Amino acid sequence: MKKKIFVRAPVLSQSGYGEQSRFALRALRSREDIFDIYVQPIPWGQTGWVWEDSEFRRWLDAKIAETQIAINQKTLQPEISLQITIPNEFQKLAPLNYGYTAG
């Protein structure tokens, strides 16, 4: 059975944390056989968002939309959270919570 993982990160930001977030998502995506991935983008300072039309961006947009629907319907109950941000923004979002930071 797949594990639900909720990724809360600046996935659309044109920043170092944004690239770090996309790197993590590409790694998770390579194992969609074991992970059911949910994505919630967060802002990162005053940085712009990636705009390119690519297969990865279309996949990411679909995951963001799927996540927002699950949040609105209160059906998202992830087993794991991966939060890519600064440590003082980490939250308890799932039974297993991982913080991924540059610090």
Buried (B, 14 or more C-beta within 10 A) or exposed (E): EEBBBBBBBBBBBEBEBBBBBBEBBEEBBEEEEEBBBBBBBBEBEEBEBBEEEEEEBEBBBEBBEBBBEBEEEEEBEBBBBBBBBEEEEBEEBBEEBBBBBEE
